[in-house]
Each structure stands twice: as C-alpha cells, then as structure tokens.
Amino acid sequence: MKNLLLNNESIVFETHHHWTNYFKFHTIWSIGIVPFAQSRLEKFVLTNQRVIIKKGILFVKTIEMGLNQIESVTMHQSIFERLLGYGKVTLIGTGGAKYYLDGIDKPLEFKRRLQEAKEGKL
C-alpha cells in the first residue's frame, strides 16, 4: 500500500473486512475461499490526505477520494455488529458520489479518524 502514497502523505488508519465475512451465504459454495481472499485483498486505508480503497491482486482496482471531497460520513451498525466490532461506513462525496465500505472491521474508529483527519487534527 505504501507504493500508492504521495509525497508528505502518511497512513493514519488501515482496516479490512471483518472475520464474519467468512460466514456469509456465498461461503457455502466457495468453502470460505472467496471471503478469505476478499478479506486479504481488499484494504480500506485512510491517509492524512485521502481515503484509498484497494481491491484485487491480479487485476487491481483502486478508488481514491480526497479528504476535501468528502461531504459526509455515515456509519451503520446493528446491535450484533456492534458486539462483534464491524459495520458499514458510507462516504458521500462532492457531486453525490457514494462509496460503501461494507462489513469493515472497526468502523467507528475509521469514522473518528477520518473526521479528525478532515479537521487537520492528525
């Protein structure tokens, strides 16, 4: 992930899919291979300048959103998700673009660090 960083950019927080991803319906036919690969190959990284979502190993897709482009951040956790420490974070950017970080580990910390980075507190 460090090869994606710009000059004077540092990683503030990094997370991935939560382990409960292994127990979703599609794991029945994939014997856990798909969610295991997904949890290892999808990274959600917050830097002091932007949010980077990286997916894939052979065909890599990155989504980047500057902190100044993020208008609002929402987080959703059911009681069960809160007990296990995962949830969904939605980033709403300028122009109405939405990015969903679904089933991520430590969503509250991701949201808190993102807000601090936007305020320049990091």
Backbone as a printed PyTorch tensor [residue, N CA C, xyz], in Angstrom:
tensor([[[  0.8190,  -1.1910,   0.0000],
         [  0.0000,   0.0000,   0.0000],
         [  0.8640,   1.2570,   0.0000]],

        [[  2.0340,   1.1500,   0.5360],
         [  2.9070,   2.3270,   0.6180],
         [  3.3080,   2.8630,  -0.7550]],

        [[  3.2490,   2.0120,  -1.7860],
         [  3.6030,   2.4790,  -3.1210],
         [  2.5320,   3.3960,  -3.7090]],

        [[  1.3670,   3.4890,  -3.0900],
         [  0.3050,   4.3760,  -3.5550],
         [  0.3530,   5.7550,  -2.8980]],

        [[  1.2290,   5.9120,  -1.9170],
         [  1.2780,   7.1670,  -1.1760],
         [  1.9880,   8.2650,  -1.9510]],

        [[  1.5050,   9.4750,  -1.7610],
         [  2.1080,  10.6600,  -2.3670],
         [  3.1820,  11.2080,  -1.4340]],

        [[  3.9210,  12.2170,  -1.9090],
         [  4.8960,  12.8870,  -1.0470],
         [  4.1700,  13.5160,   0.1370]],

        [[  4.7640,  13.4640,   1.2960],
         [  4.2050,  14.0340,   2.5260],
         [  2.8710,  13.4100,   2.9200]],

        [[  2.6230,  12.1940,   2.4620],
         [  1.3840,  11.5090,   2.8210],
         [  1.7310,  10.3340,   3.7260]],

        [[  0.9350,  10.1550,   4.7660],
         [  1.1780,   9.0420,   5.6870],
         [ -0.1330,   8.3390,   6.0120]],

        [[ -0.0300,   7.0630,   6.3070],
         [ -1.2050,   6.2680,   6.6510],
         [ -1.6270,   6.5970,   8.0750]],

        [[ -2.9010,   6.9360,   8.2290],
         [ -3.4770,   7.2630,   9.5270],
         [ -4.1560,   6.0390,  10.1240]],

        [[ -4.8650,   5.2850,   9.2820],
         [ -5.5950,   4.1150,   9.7480],
         [ -5.8140,   3.1740,   8.5770]],

        [[ -5.7380,   1.8880,   8.8380],
         [ -5.9570,   0.8790,   7.7980],
         [ -6.8280,  -0.2220,   8.3780]],

        [[ -7.8060,  -0.6510,   7.6050],
         [ -8.6780,  -1.7290,   8.0500],
         [ -9.0090,  -2.6410,   6.8720]],

        [[ -9.7790,  -3.6500,   7.1320],
         [-10.1150,  -4.6620,   6.1310],
         [-11.4850,  -5.2130,   6.4850]],

        [[-11.9380,  -6.2250,   5.7530],
         [-13.2010,  -6.8610,   6.0820],
         [-13.0740,  -7.5990,   7.4100]],

        [[-14.1520,  -7.6400,   8.1370],
         [-14.2090,  -8.3210,   9.4220],
         [-14.2550,  -9.8410,   9.2070]],

        [[-13.8330, -10.6160,  10.1920],
         [-13.8020, -12.0750,  10.0710],
         [-15.1820, -12.6740,   9.8450]],

        [[-16.2550, -11.9850,  10.2110],
         [-17.6020, -12.5130,   9.9880],
         [-17.9250, -12.6400,   8.5090]],

        [[-17.1270, -12.0100,   7.6800],
         [-17.3090, -12.1190,   6.2320],
         [-17.1940, -13.5730,   5.7640]],

        [[-16.4820, -14.3940,   6.5250],
         [-16.3210, -15.8080,   6.1760],
         [-17.6240, -16.5920,   6.3060]],

        [[-18.5790, -16.0610,   7.0470],
         [-19.7890, -16.7990,   7.3620],
         [-21.0280, -16.2870,   6.6330]],

        [[-20.8450, -15.6090,   5.5350],
         [-21.9750, -15.1480,   4.7400],
         [-22.4400, -16.2560,   3.8010]],

        [[-23.6000, -16.0640,   3.2030],
         [-24.2240, -17.0990,   2.3850],
         [-23.3130, -17.6190,   1.2680]],

        [[-22.5720, -16.7370,   0.6020],
         [-21.7480, -17.1920,  -0.5180],
         [-20.5700, -18.0620,  -0.0830]],

        [[-20.3200, -18.1550,   1.2240],
         [-19.2310, -19.0240,   1.6730],
         [-19.6160, -20.4940,   1.6150]],

        [[-20.9010, -20.7780,   1.5340],
         [-21.3420, -22.1670,   1.4740],
         [-20.7720, -22.8460,   0.2290]],

        [[-20.8850, -22.1930,  -0.9210],
         [-20.3920, -22.8170,  -2.1540],
         [-18.9150, -22.5760,  -2.3810]],

        [[-18.3530, -21.5610,  -1.7720],
         [-16.9340, -21.2710,  -2.0050],
         [-16.0250, -21.8380,  -0.9200]],

        [[-16.6080, -22.4800,   0.0710],
         [-15.8740, -23.0850,   1.1830],
         [-14.9530, -22.0600,   1.8490]],

        [[-15.4050, -20.8360,   1.8810],
         [-14.6430, -19.7890,   2.5560],
         [-13.5200, -19.1670,   1.7490]],

        [[-13.2700, -19.6660,   0.5410],
         [-12.1550, -19.1430,  -0.2590],
         [-12.4130, -17.7170,  -0.7050]],

        [[-13.6130, -17.4440,  -1.2120],
         [-13.9400, -16.0950,  -1.7000],
         [-13.8390, -15.0640,  -0.5860]],

        [[-14.5040, -15.2710,   0.5660],
         [-14.3780, -14.2650,   1.6160],
         [-12.9800, -14.1450,   2.1820]],

        [[-12.2410, -15.2610,   2.2660],
         [-10.8700, -15.1860,   2.7610],
         [-10.0300, -14.3220,   1.8350]],

        [[-10.1460, -14.5770,   0.5290],
         [ -9.4060, -13.7850,  -0.4580],
         [ -9.8460, -12.3310,  -0.4000]],

        [[-11.1440, -12.1170,  -0.2900],
         [-11.6640, -10.7500,  -0.2420],
         [-11.1330, -10.0080,   0.9810]],

        [[-11.0900, -10.6890,   2.1190],
         [-10.6230, -10.0230,   3.3330],
         [ -9.1430,  -9.6810,   3.2610]],

        [[ -8.3820, -10.4530,   2.5210],
         [ -6.9500, -10.2040,   2.3990],
         [ -6.6070,  -9.2430,   1.2630]],

        [[ -7.4550,  -9.1720,   0.2590],
         [ -7.1380,  -8.3830,  -0.9270],
         [ -7.8270,  -7.0300,  -0.9660]],

        [[ -8.8240,  -6.8200,  -0.1330],
         [ -9.4920,  -5.5220,  -0.0770],
         [ -9.0180,  -4.7820,   1.1570]],

        [[ -8.4470,  -3.6310,   0.9340],
         [ -7.9430,  -2.8000,   2.0270],
         [ -8.6390,  -1.4480,   1.9840]],

        [[ -8.9170,  -0.9270,   3.1450],
         [ -9.5190,   0.3890,   3.2870],
         [ -8.5260,   1.2330,   4.0760]],

        [[ -7.9210,   2.1870,   3.4040],
         [ -6.8210,   2.9460,   4.0030],
         [ -7.1890,   4.4220,   4.0810]],

        [[ -6.9250,   4.9930,   5.2380],
         [ -7.1110,   6.4160,   5.4550],
         [ -5.7370,   7.0340,   5.6140]],

        [[ -5.4360,   8.0280,   4.8050],
         [ -4.1790,   8.7620,   4.9540],
         [ -4.5070,  10.1720,   5.4400]],

        [[ -3.4920,  10.9610,   5.6290],
         [ -3.7150,  12.3410,   6.0530],
         [ -4.2350,  13.2200,   4.9080]],

        [[ -4.3760,  12.6410,   3.6850],
         [ -4.8530,  13.4210,   2.5440],
         [ -6.0610,  12.8260,   1.8280]],

        [[ -6.2830,  11.4860,   1.9690],
         [ -7.3550,  10.8520,   1.2030],
         [ -7.7150,   9.4910,   1.7680]],

        [[ -8.7980,   8.9400,   1.2160],
         [ -9.2190,   7.5730,   1.5070],
         [ -8.9130,   6.7510,   0.2680]],

        [[ -8.2830,   5.5880,   0.4710],
         [ -7.9290,   4.7030,  -0.6360],
         [ -8.5930,   3.3530,  -0.3840]],

        [[ -9.3250,   2.8700,  -1.3850],
         [ -9.9160,   1.5420,  -1.3380],
         [ -9.2200,   0.7310,  -2.4130]],

        [[ -8.5670,  -0.3420,  -2.0080],
         [ -7.8210,  -1.1670,  -2.9520],
         [ -8.4220,  -2.5590,  -2.9860]],

        [[ -8.7090,  -3.0370,  -4.1980],
         [ -9.3130,  -4.3590,  -4.3780],
         [ -8.5300,  -5.1320,  -5.4250]],

        [[ -8.3420,  -6.4270,  -5.1930],
         [ -7.7600,  -7.3020,  -6.1980],
         [ -6.2860,  -7.5720,  -6.0220]],

        [[ -5.8220,  -8.6110,  -6.7700],
         [ -4.4060,  -8.9580,  -6.7720],
         [ -3.8790,  -9.0290,  -8.1990]],

        [[ -4.5520,  -9.7170,  -9.0790],
         [ -4.1380,  -9.7550, -10.4840],
         [ -4.6340,  -8.5210, -11.2250]],

        [[ -5.8920,  -8.2220, -11.0350],
         [ -6.4910,  -7.0200, -11.6030],
         [ -6.8200,  -6.1110, -10.4390]],

        [[ -5.9920,  -5.1190, -10.2190],
         [ -6.1300,  -4.2530,  -9.0600],
         [ -6.9700,  -3.0350,  -9.4220]],

        [[ -7.9140,  -2.7470,  -8.5520],
         [ -8.7640,  -1.5680,  -8.7140],
         [ -8.5770,  -0.7120,  -7.4670]],

        [[ -8.2900,   0.5530,  -7.6600],
         [ -8.1950,   1.4660,  -6.5290],
         [ -9.2090,   2.5790,  -6.7040]],

        [[ -9.8190,   2.9350,  -5.6200],
         [-10.7350,   4.0720,  -5.5760],
         [-10.1290,   5.0440,  -4.5790]],

        [[ -9.9810,   6.2810,  -4.9910],
         [ -9.3700,   7.2790,  -4.1180],
         [-10.2790,   8.4930,  -4.0200]],

        [[-10.3840,   9.0110,  -2.8200],
         [-11.2170,  10.1830,  -2.5950],
         [-10.4750,  11.1130,  -1.6400]],

        [[-10.1950,  12.3150,  -2.1080],
         [ -9.5190,  13.2930,  -1.2670],
         [-10.3790,  13.6740,  -0.0780]],

        [[ -9.7400,  13.9490,   1.0500],
         [-10.4910,  14.3240,   2.2460],
         [-11.3440,  15.5610,   2.0160]],

        [[-10.8510,  16.4720,   1.1810],
         [-11.6070,  17.6910,   0.9010],
         [-12.8190,  17.4240,   0.0050]],

        [[-12.9070,  16.2510,  -0.6020],
         [-14.0400,  15.8880,  -1.4510],
         [-15.1370,  15.1700,  -0.6710]],

        [[-14.8750,  14.7970,   0.5590],
         [-15.8520,  14.0640,   1.3640],
         [-16.7430,  15.0540,   2.0890]],

        [[-18.0440,  15.0000,   1.7590],
         [-19.0020,  15.9120,   2.3750],
         [-19.5770,  15.3560,   3.6700]],

        [[-19.8430,  14.0430,   3.6970],
         [-20.3610,  13.4550,   4.9310],
         [-19.9680,  11.9850,   5.0290]],

        [[-19.9880,  11.5180,   6.2660],
         [-19.6260,  10.1360,   6.5660],
         [-20.7130,   9.5820,   7.4740]],

        [[-21.2640,   8.4360,   7.0970],
         [-22.2480,   7.7890,   7.9590],
         [-21.7580,   6.3890,   8.2960]],

        [[-22.2150,   5.9090,   9.4460],
         [-21.8530,   4.5730,   9.8670],
         [-23.1110,   3.8650,  10.3410]],

        [[-23.2240,   2.5980,  10.0080],
         [-24.3650,   1.8140,  10.4460],
         [-23.8640,   0.5360,  11.0990]],

        [[-24.4050,   0.2530,  12.2800],
         [-24.0970,  -0.9790,  12.9880],
         [-25.3600,  -1.4770,  13.6780]],

        [[-25.7030,  -2.7360,  13.4430],
         [-26.7740,  -3.3410,  14.2220],
         [-26.2020,  -3.6780,  15.5980]],

        [[-27.0440,  -4.1060,  16.4990],
         [-26.5650,  -4.4890,  17.8320],
         [-25.5600,  -5.6340,  17.7240]],

        [[-25.8840,  -6.6130,  16.8900],
         [-24.9980,  -7.7520,  16.6780],
         [-23.6540,  -7.3020,  16.1120]],

        [[-23.6860,  -6.4140,  15.1210],
         [-22.4460,  -5.9100,  14.5130],
         [-21.6240,  -5.1170,  15.5290]],

        [[-22.2970,  -4.3560,  16.3640],
         [-21.5780,  -3.5720,  17.3690],
         [-20.8790,  -4.4800,  18.3760]],

        [[-21.5520,  -5.5670,  18.7690],
         [-20.9500,  -6.5230,  19.7030],
         [-19.7080,  -7.1820,  19.1150]],

        [[-19.7340,  -7.4290,  17.7920],
         [-18.6020,  -8.1000,  17.1420],
         [-17.5780,  -7.1310,  16.5480]],

        [[-17.8800,  -5.8310,  16.5400],
         [-16.8970,  -4.8370,  16.1190],
         [-16.7840,  -4.5960,  14.6310]],

        [[-17.8820,  -4.7390,  13.8860],
         [-17.8300,  -4.4280,  12.4640],
         [-19.0870,  -3.6680,  12.0590]],

        [[-19.0850,  -3.1300,  10.8460],
         [-20.2330,  -2.3690,  10.3780],
         [-20.0120,  -1.8300,   8.9840]],

        [[-20.8450,  -0.8730,   8.6220],
         [-20.8230,  -0.2840,   7.2870],
         [-20.5900,   1.2200,   7.4060]],

        [[-19.6270,   1.7060,   6.6480],
         [-19.3470,   3.1350,   6.5820],
         [-19.6620,   3.5950,   5.1670]],

        [[-20.3780,   4.6950,   5.0520],
         [-20.7020,   5.2620,   3.7530],
         [-20.0510,   6.6330,   3.6400]],

        [[-19.2810,   6.8210,   2.5820],
         [-18.6540,   8.1090,   2.2970],
         [-19.4670,   8.7790,   1.1990]],

        [[-19.9140,   9.9960,   1.4540],
         [-20.6510,  10.7510,   0.4470],
         [-19.7770,  11.9260,   0.0440]],

        [[-19.4500,  11.9380,  -1.2420],
         [-18.5330,  12.9490,  -1.7440],
         [-19.2340,  14.0460,  -2.5250]],

        [[-18.4440,  14.9850,  -2.9860],
         [-18.9780,  16.0690,  -3.7900],
         [-19.6060,  15.4840,  -5.0490]],

        [[-20.7020,  16.0750,  -5.4620],
         [-21.4020,  15.5750,  -6.6410],
         [-22.2750,  14.3750,  -6.3450]],

        [[-22.3940,  13.9900,  -5.0830],
         [-23.2690,  12.8910,  -4.7000],
         [-22.6660,  11.5050,  -4.8250]],

        [[-21.3760,  11.4170,  -5.1240],
         [-20.7330,  10.0950,  -5.2260],
         [-20.7810,   9.4040,  -3.8670]],

        [[-21.1330,   8.1120,  -3.8750],
         [-21.1960,   7.3390,  -2.6330],
         [-20.2770,   6.1350,  -2.7320]],

        [[-19.5550,   5.8940,  -1.6590],
         [-18.6910,   4.7290,  -1.5620],
         [-19.0630,   3.9890,  -0.2820]],

        [[-19.3340,   2.7060,  -0.4290],
         [-19.7520,   1.8820,   0.6970],
         [-18.6040,   0.9830,   1.1330]],

        [[-18.2620,   1.0720,   2.3860],
         [-17.2670,   0.2000,   2.9850],
         [-18.0580,  -0.7500,   3.8800]],

        [[-18.4910,  -1.8610,   3.2980],
         [-19.4230,  -2.7590,   3.9530],
         [-18.6970,  -3.8840,   4.6820]],

        [[-19.1110,  -4.1360,   5.9070],
         [-18.5490,  -5.2390,   6.6800],
         [-17.1210,  -5.0190,   7.1050]],

        [[-16.7530,  -3.7540,   7.3640],
         [-15.3580,  -3.4960,   7.7250],
         [-15.1420,  -3.6140,   9.2240]],

        [[-13.9360,  -3.9700,   9.5680],
         [-13.5050,  -4.0730,  10.9520],
         [-13.2790,  -2.6700,  11.5090]],

        [[-13.7270,  -2.4280,  12.7150],
         [-13.5290,  -1.1620,  13.4360],
         [-14.0780,   0.0500,  12.6780]],

        [[-15.3490,   0.0490,  12.3080],
         [-15.8980,   1.1740,  11.5450],
         [-15.9560,   2.4820,  12.3280]],

        [[-16.2160,   2.3980,  13.6280],
         [-16.2950,   3.6100,  14.4360],
         [-14.9390,   4.3080,  14.4960]],

        [[-13.8840,   3.5240,  14.6460],
         [-12.5390,   4.1150,  14.6720],
         [-12.1880,   4.7090,  13.3120]],

        [[-12.5680,   4.0170,  12.2350],
         [-12.3260,   4.5460,  10.8880],
         [-13.0180,   5.8940,  10.7240]],

        [[-14.2830,   5.9750,  11.1290],
         [-15.0460,   7.2250,  11.0070],
         [-14.4350,   8.3370,  11.8630]],

        [[-14.0740,   8.0020,  13.0960],
         [-13.4930,   9.0000,  14.0040],
         [-12.1690,   9.5400,  13.4580]],

        [[-11.3130,   8.6450,  12.9930],
         [-10.0220,   9.0740,  12.4430],
         [-10.2050,   9.8940,  11.1710]],

        [[-11.1860,   9.5330,  10.3670],
         [-11.4670,  10.2900,   9.1530],
         [-11.8970,  11.7060,   9.4950]],

        [[-12.7650,  11.8490,  10.4590],
         [-13.2120,  13.1880,  10.8720],
         [-12.0510,  13.9940,  11.4480]],

        [[-11.1900,  13.3580,  12.2180],
         [-10.0220,  14.0530,  12.7550],
         [ -9.0800,  14.4850,  11.6300]],

        [[ -8.8880,  13.6210,  10.6420],
         [ -8.0140,  13.9610,   9.5160],
         [ -8.5940,  15.1330,   8.7240]],

        [[ -9.9160,  15.1490,   8.5360],
         [-10.5530,  16.2440,   7.8200],
         [-10.3850,  17.5720,   8.5660]],

        [[-10.3750,  17.5030,   9.8930],
         [-10.2120,  18.7130,  10.7060],
         [ -8.7490,  19.0990,  10.8900]],

        [[ -7.8420,  18.2790,  10.3770],
         [ -6.4180,  18.5700,  10.4770],
         [ -5.8300,  18.2740,  11.8440]],

        [[ -6.4790,  17.4310,  12.6220],
         [ -6.0170,  17.1180,  13.9820],
         [ -4.9830,  16.0010,  14.0090]],

        [[ -4.6800,  15.4100,  12.8630],
         [ -3.7150,  14.3030,  12.8680],
         [ -2.3810,  14.7350,  12.3340]]])
